[in-house]
């Protein structure tokens, strides 16, 4: 059992920013991440040509600007580099391969109890903290809605999180469904 002041679930940009701010105030914290790296959505599930959809000044994390010369709309690879530098600069050391199984406030001790599975050792671990920050994001799982006829469709269909680049689709007729940021950029 490990005890800290703040338990942060998720090592994406929000979790990293929270940890950095706490580190600057010398407030003990631990970051639990189910994947094997920070910013896993950016590193593993984003397409190659992805750029931040807002200008860089709106996407900087606290206490660290983008380097001089960074384009106004930051490309994926540059944002990943920024996040890795941010993690190092603020001495954030996430505990990787930790899948949260339960989190609840234990009134008997006045602390949050977070139960995780260490995905490498398969052992259960327990973390205690006065505060709990859930920063695992709204986009951690791709969702393909049920659509009439999809089960009998003989072609390929993928979620935007499985798209890397257009190489595999050269010479094919493609339909992109959805006019959100990803759909518009992929189309």
C-alpha positions as CSV (number, residue, x, y, z in Angstrom):
1,X,0.0,0.0,0.0
2,X,1.4,3.4,-1.0
3,X,0.2,6.7,0.5
4,X,0.4,10.1,-1.1
5,X,-1.4,13.5,-0.9
6,X,-2.9,13.4,-4.4
7,X,-3.6,10.4,-6.6
8,X,-3.8,11.3,-10.3
9,X,-5.4,8.8,-12.7
10,X,-4.1,9.3,-16.3
11,X,-0.8,10.5,-17.7
12,X,-2.2,12.5,-20.6
13,X,-1.9,16.3,-20.8
14,X,-4.3,17.0,-18.0
15,X,-2.7,14.5,-15.6
16,X,0.8,15.7,-16.4
17,X,-0.2,19.3,-15.9
18,X,-1.8,18.5,-12.6
19,X,1.3,16.7,-11.4
20,X,3.6,19.5,-12.5
21,X,1.6,22.1,-10.6
22,X,1.6,19.9,-7.5
23,X,5.3,19.3,-7.8
24,X,6.0,23.0,-8.0
25,X,4.2,23.3,-4.7
26,X,6.0,20.3,-3.2
27,X,2.7,18.5,-2.8
28,X,3.3,14.7,-3.0
29,X,1.4,13.0,-5.8
30,X,1.4,9.8,-7.8
31,X,0.3,9.4,-11.5
32,X,-1.3,6.1,-12.4
33,X,-1.3,5.2,-16.1
34,X,-2.7,2.0,-17.6
35,X,-0.5,2.2,-20.8
36,X,3.3,2.0,-21.0
37,X,3.9,5.7,-21.7
38,X,2.5,9.1,-21.0
39,X,0.2,10.7,-23.6
40,X,-0.6,7.3,-25.0
41,X,-3.5,8.6,-27.1
42,X,-1.1,11.0,-28.9
43,X,1.7,8.4,-29.2
44,X,-0.3,5.3,-30.2
45,X,-3.8,6.2,-31.4
46,X,-3.5,9.4,-33.3
47,X,-3.1,9.7,-37.1
48,X,0.2,10.9,-38.5
49,X,-1.1,14.3,-39.9
50,X,-2.9,15.3,-36.7
51,X,-2.4,18.8,-35.5
52,X,-3.7,20.6,-32.5
53,X,-7.0,22.2,-33.5
54,X,-6.4,25.3,-31.4
55,X,-3.6,27.8,-31.7
56,X,-0.6,26.8,-29.6
57,X,-1.1,29.6,-27.0
58,X,-4.3,27.9,-26.0
59,X,-2.7,24.5,-25.7
60,X,0.4,25.1,-23.6
61,X,0.5,23.3,-20.3
62,X,1.1,25.4,-17.1
63,X,4.5,26.8,-16.5
64,X,6.1,25.8,-19.9
65,X,5.6,27.5,-23.3
66,X,6.2,25.8,-26.6
67,X,9.7,26.3,-27.9
68,X,10.4,29.2,-30.2
69,X,9.7,28.3,-33.8
70,X,6.9,25.9,-33.0
71,X,4.1,26.3,-35.7
72,X,0.9,28.0,-34.6
73,X,-1.1,24.7,-35.0
74,X,1.3,22.2,-33.5
75,X,1.8,18.9,-35.4
76,X,1.4,15.6,-33.5
77,X,5.1,14.8,-33.4
78,X,6.0,18.2,-32.0
79,X,3.2,18.0,-29.3
80,X,4.5,14.6,-28.3
81,X,8.0,16.0,-28.0
82,X,6.7,18.9,-25.9
83,X,4.8,16.5,-23.6
84,X,7.9,14.3,-23.1
85,X,10.0,17.4,-22.3
86,X,7.3,18.6,-19.9
87,X,7.3,15.3,-18.1
88,X,11.1,15.4,-17.7
89,X,11.3,19.1,-16.8
90,X,8.8,18.7,-13.9
91,X,10.2,15.4,-12.8
92,X,6.9,13.5,-13.3
93,X,7.3,9.8,-12.9
94,X,4.1,8.0,-13.8
95,X,3.5,4.5,-12.6
96,X,2.8,2.7,-15.9
97,X,0.8,-0.4,-16.6
98,X,-1.6,0.4,-13.7
99,X,-5.3,-0.3,-14.5
100,X,-7.7,1.2,-12.0
101,X,-10.2,-1.4,-10.8
102,X,-11.9,0.7,-8.1
103,X,-11.7,4.1,-6.4
104,X,-13.7,5.1,-3.4
105,X,-13.5,7.4,-0.4
106,X,-12.8,5.4,2.7
107,X,-14.6,7.3,5.4
108,X,-13.0,5.2,8.2
109,X,-9.6,6.8,7.4
110,X,-10.7,10.0,5.5
111,X,-8.8,9.1,2.3
112,X,-9.4,7.9,-1.2
113,X,-8.5,4.3,-1.7
114,X,-7.6,3.4,-5.3
115,X,-7.2,-0.3,-6.2
116,X,-5.2,-1.0,-9.4
117,X,-4.1,-4.0,-11.2
118,X,-0.4,-3.9,-12.1
119,X,-0.7,-5.2,-15.7
120,X,2.9,-6.5,-15.8
121,X,2.9,-8.4,-12.5
122,X,-0.9,-9.1,-12.4
123,X,-0.8,-8.1,-8.7
124,X,-3.3,-5.9,-7.0
125,X,-1.9,-2.6,-5.6
126,X,-3.6,-0.1,-3.3
127,X,-3.0,3.6,-3.2
128,X,-4.3,6.0,-0.5
129,X,-4.6,9.8,-0.9
130,X,-6.4,12.8,0.5
131,X,-7.4,13.9,-3.0
132,X,-8.2,12.0,-6.2
133,X,-7.9,13.6,-9.7
134,X,-9.4,11.6,-12.5
135,X,-7.7,12.8,-15.7
136,X,-8.2,9.8,-18.0
137,X,-9.9,11.8,-20.7
138,X,-13.1,11.5,-22.7
139,X,-11.5,9.9,-25.7
140,X,-9.8,6.9,-24.2
141,X,-12.0,4.4,-26.1
142,X,-13.1,4.7,-29.7
143,X,-16.8,4.2,-30.3
144,X,-18.4,3.0,-33.5
145,X,-22.2,3.3,-33.2
146,X,-24.5,0.5,-34.4
147,X,-25.6,1.3,-37.9
148,X,-28.1,-0.7,-40.0
149,X,-26.2,-2.8,-42.5
150,X,-22.8,-2.5,-40.9
151,X,-22.8,-6.2,-39.9
152,X,-23.2,-7.2,-43.5
153,X,-20.8,-4.7,-45.0
154,X,-18.0,-6.5,-46.8
155,X,-15.5,-3.7,-46.8
156,X,-13.2,-2.4,-44.0
157,X,-14.4,0.0,-41.4
158,X,-12.3,1.6,-38.7
159,X,-12.5,4.3,-36.0
160,X,-10.4,7.4,-36.4
161,X,-8.3,6.2,-33.5
162,X,-7.2,3.2,-35.7
163,X,-6.3,5.5,-38.7
164,X,-2.6,6.4,-39.1
165,X,-2.4,7.7,-42.7
166,X,-4.0,7.2,-46.1
167,X,-1.5,4.8,-47.5
168,X,-3.7,1.7,-47.1
169,X,-6.6,3.5,-48.8
170,X,-4.9,4.6,-52.1
171,X,-7.1,3.8,-55.1
172,X,-10.1,3.0,-53.0
173,X,-13.4,4.7,-52.5
174,X,-13.6,6.0,-49.0
175,X,-16.5,7.4,-46.9
176,X,-15.6,9.3,-43.8
177,X,-18.5,9.5,-41.4
178,X,-18.6,12.4,-39.0
179,X,-17.7,16.1,-39.4
180,X,-15.8,16.5,-36.1
181,X,-12.1,17.6,-36.1
182,X,-10.8,14.2,-36.9
183,X,-13.3,13.4,-39.6
184,X,-12.6,16.7,-41.4
185,X,-8.9,16.3,-41.1
186,X,-8.9,12.7,-42.3
187,X,-11.2,13.5,-45.2
